Amino acid sequence: MNEVFKTLSDVFEELRSESEDREYSVQTEEAKAASRELKKKQKAFEAYLSKLPKEDREFLEGYMDAVDHAHYKEEQRAYYQGFVDSVQVLDGLDIIKKRIRIKEFLQKFSK
């Protein structure tokens, strides 16, 4: 990961982690419902895991950790894409000044 992307990644992560405390925050009813459903399933899953042999339990826990990590990284990618899309919209509407740095920024994320 290049230095520019790393810096932006850190900034985006900080903004994202503060999203619940923001005045304006996106939280859909579908996301809330999915979260409630996941909590219900999580309890059942934990009960199921507790009945499994240690080796099977560790395998499933490792798999779920990998799924959670992949899901998190996909959320990050989608978040970054939304940010880049916003910059492109503002650029296309001539709301932001045409600068080489903006063009370079957009090109870095278009690869």
C-alpha positions, 0 to 999 in steps of 0.5 A: 500500500503506498503512502498516500493510500495508507494516509487516506486509509487512516483518515477514512478509518477514523471518520468511519469509526466515529460515524455513530457519534456524528450528527449525520449518519447513515443507518438503514432499517435493513441494516438494523434488522440484519444486525438484530437477526445476526445477534439472534443467530450468534447466540444459537451459533455459540450454543452450537459451537459449545457442543462440538469437539474442540477441533471442530469448534476451532475450525469453525471459529477460524473460518468465521474469523476469516469471514468477518475479516473479509467482510470488514475489508469489503466494507472498507473498500465500499466506503472508500469507493463511496468517497472516491465517487463523491469526489468524482461527482463534485469534480464533474459538477465543477464544485471543486477546483480542477487541480492536478492533485485531484486528478492524480488522487482519482487516478490512484483509486481508479486502478 
